Amino acid sequence: MTKRTSGPGWALSSDESSSVIKKANPNSPKPAVRLEKRTGKYVTVISGLHTYGSERLNSMAKEWKTFCGAGGTVKNGVIEIQGDQVKAIQGWFLKGNKR
């Protein structure tokens, strides 16, 4: 059912909530966050973002290191954050903090 909206003009709106269907972009990066154990210590590895370029990866790594309060680096298109930061990084992605 439709109704007229208040205000100037003859705009119509639907009583039903419209659900916008977004198609997945096949070219968009799909990040993978995993935990690795190296020489007795844990490292959180974020891969699958290599299409962003090294400059953007470095800025993302800097932001995540600050967010997690840990050290880290970028090697061969993979971001490594020291410690078990998997939940923090996944939470960052779920909150939509993407640039």
C-alpha positions in Angstrom: 0.0 0.0 0.0 1.3 3.5 -0.8 0.5 6.8 0.7 1.3 10.4 0.1 4.2 11.9 2.1 3.9 15.2 3.9 5.5 18.2 2.3 5.5 19.7 -1.2 4.9 17.6 -4.2 3.3 14.3 -4.9 6.0 11.9 -3.6 4.8 8.4 -2.8 6.4 6.1 -0.3 5.7 2.5 0.6 4.5 1.3 4.0 6.7 -1.7 3.7 10.4 -1.3 4.4 12.4 -1.6 1.2 15.4 -4.0 1.4 18.1 -2.9 -0.8 19.8 -5.9 -2.4 23.5 -5.3 -3.0 25.3 -7.5 -5.4 28.8 -8.6 -4.3 31.6 -7.1 -6.3 33.7 -10.0 -7.5 36.8 -7.7 -7.6 36.5 -6.6 -4.0 39.2 -8.0 -1.6 38.1 -10.7 0.8 40.3 -10.4 3.9 41.2 -13.5 5.9 42.2 -13.1 9.5 44.0 -16.0 11.1 46.3 -16.7 14.1 49.7 -18.2 13.7 52.2 -19.4 16.3 55.8 -18.5 15.6 58.6 -19.4 17.9 56.3 -19.7 20.8 54.5 -16.4 20.2 51.3 -15.6 18.5 50.9 -13.4 15.4 47.6 -12.3 13.8 47.9 -12.4 10.0 45.5 -10.5 7.8 45.7 -11.5 4.2 43.7 -11.0 1.0 44.1 -7.3 0.9 47.0 -7.2 -1.5 44.8 -5.4 -4.2 44.8 -2.3 -2.0 48.5 -1.5 -2.7 51.4 -1.1 -0.3 50.7 2.5 0.7 47.1 1.7 1.8 48.2 -1.5 3.5 50.8 0.4 5.5 48.2 3.0 6.6 45.8 0.2 7.6 48.5 -1.6 9.5 49.3 1.6 11.4 45.7 2.0 12.3 45.3 -1.6 13.5 48.5 -1.4 15.5 47.2 1.6 17.3 43.8 0.1 17.7 45.2 -3.1 19.2 48.1 -1.5 21.1 50.6 -3.9 19.5 53.4 -3.9 17.0 53.2 -5.2 13.5 54.4 -5.1 10.0 53.5 -5.5 6.3 55.3 -8.2 4.4 54.5 -9.3 0.8 50.9 -7.9 0.9 50.1 -9.5 4.2 49.6 -7.5 7.5 51.0 -9.1 10.6 50.0 -7.8 14.1 51.8 -9.1 17.2 49.7 -11.1 19.6 46.3 -12.8 19.5 44.3 -9.9 18.0 41.9 -11.9 15.9 38.7 -10.9 17.7 39.7 -7.2 17.7 40.5 -7.2 14.0 37.3 -9.1 13.1 35.3 -6.7 15.3 36.9 -3.8 13.4 35.7 -5.3 10.1 32.2 -6.0 11.4 31.7 -2.4 12.7 32.3 -1.1 9.2 35.4 0.9 10.0 36.7 0.4 6.5 38.1 3.3 4.7 
